[in-house]
Amino acid sequence: MYARYTDVSSADLGPHELISLVSSLLLEENQQRIVWQCFVETLLD
């Protein structure tokens, strides 16, 4: 699953663009929402 995000994380995206992209993916993958929410909160700390 994480391999899908490898190119995104290495791209020149700011945190807000990355969060927006991840959030749009979460709309498709509801069961991953809590996992990514925790990840994003950790990233922003």
Backbone bond lengths (Angstrom), bond angles and torsions (degrees), N, CA, C in turn:
res aa  C-N    CA-C-N  psi(-1)  N-CA   C-N-CA  omega(-1)  CA-C   N-CA-C  phi
1 M - - - 1.462 - - 1.523 111.72 -
2 Y 1.337 116.59 -43.94 1.464 119.80 -175.30 1.521 112.85 -66.33
3 A 1.330 116.89 -26.22 1.465 120.20 -179.04 1.525 111.65 -58.63
4 R 1.310 116.15 -29.62 1.461 121.52 179.88 1.528 111.55 -59.94
5 Y 1.332 116.55 -29.20 1.461 121.30 -174.77 1.525 113.15 -97.31
6 T 1.333 117.53 -0.86 1.460 120.60 -175.38 1.523 111.37 -59.86
7 D 1.325 117.64 -48.36 1.458 120.92 -178.81 1.523 111.11 -64.67
8 V 1.315 116.65 -35.97 1.463 120.93 -179.89 1.520 110.49 -64.73
9 S 1.327 116.93 -46.02 1.454 120.44 -175.25 1.521 111.62 -69.39
10 S 1.332 117.92 -23.93 1.457 120.73 179.92 1.531 111.74 -93.01
11 A 1.319 117.26 -7.32 1.462 121.23 178.77 1.528 110.33 -77.86
12 D 1.341 115.79 166.40 1.463 120.44 -179.01 1.522 110.61 -86.48
13 L 1.315 116.14 58.58 1.458 121.49 177.45 1.513 109.31 -99.46
14 G 1.328 115.89 139.33 1.453 119.53 172.99 1.513 109.56 -75.00
15 P 1.333 117.16 167.11 1.461 120.06 -177.74 1.524 113.22 -58.48
16 H 1.339 117.15 -36.65 1.463 119.08 -178.11 1.523 111.60 -69.79
17 E 1.337 117.54 -39.15 1.460 120.38 177.06 1.523 110.30 -64.68
18 L 1.339 115.68 -40.94 1.458 119.79 179.99 1.522 110.79 -64.70
19 I 1.331 116.56 -44.16 1.469 120.75 178.38 1.527 110.36 -62.32
20 S 1.322 116.52 -41.07 1.462 120.28 179.94 1.524 111.01 -62.28
21 L 1.343 115.51 -43.38 1.460 119.78 179.41 1.517 111.18 -65.44
22 V 1.324 116.46 -46.31 1.463 120.76 179.18 1.526 110.19 -61.69
23 S 1.340 116.61 -41.79 1.465 120.10 -179.98 1.528 111.35 -61.64
24 S 1.331 116.69 -39.35 1.468 119.29 178.83 1.525 111.03 -65.93
25 L 1.337 116.29 -34.94 1.463 119.59 175.99 1.520 110.71 -68.11
26 L 1.330 116.22 -33.86 1.458 120.32 -179.19 1.520 111.95 -65.80
27 L 1.323 117.06 -28.19 1.460 119.42 177.23 1.525 110.58 -62.17
28 E 1.332 116.16 -27.60 1.461 122.00 178.43 1.525 111.66 -87.78
29 E 1.319 117.14 -23.78 1.465 121.47 -173.08 1.522 109.73 -127.92
30 N 1.328 115.87 72.09 1.463 120.59 -173.80 1.518 113.53 -58.84
31 Q 1.327 118.10 -32.82 1.456 118.69 -176.78 1.525 112.24 -70.43
32 Q 1.331 117.37 -16.26 1.466 120.44 178.20 1.527 111.62 -92.92
33 R 1.324 117.24 -3.15 1.461 121.04 -173.02 1.518 112.43 -57.81
34 I 1.326 117.46 -47.51 1.461 119.87 -176.76 1.527 110.50 -66.40
35 V 1.325 116.81 -39.52 1.465 120.25 178.73 1.521 110.77 -59.43
36 W 1.341 116.48 -47.82 1.460 120.06 -178.29 1.521 111.68 -71.97
37 Q 1.317 117.53 -32.82 1.457 120.60 177.48 1.522 109.94 -61.08
38 C 1.335 115.97 -43.95 1.463 120.39 176.64 1.522 110.72 -63.47
39 F 1.333 117.09 -40.98 1.460 121.88 179.19 1.523 110.91 -61.80
40 V 1.330 116.48 -45.96 1.463 121.32 -179.04 1.526 110.67 -64.83
41 E 1.325 116.95 -42.63 1.460 120.05 178.82 1.524 110.82 -61.94
42 T 1.330 116.90 -38.73 1.463 120.94 176.73 1.520 110.44 -65.43
43 L 1.324 116.49 -40.97 1.459 121.99 -179.63 1.526 111.10 -62.18
44 L 1.320 117.10 -38.22 1.460 121.69 -176.68 1.524 113.45 -84.28
45 D 1.317 118.40 -8.26 1.467 120.02 -177.98 1.514 112.95 -66.88
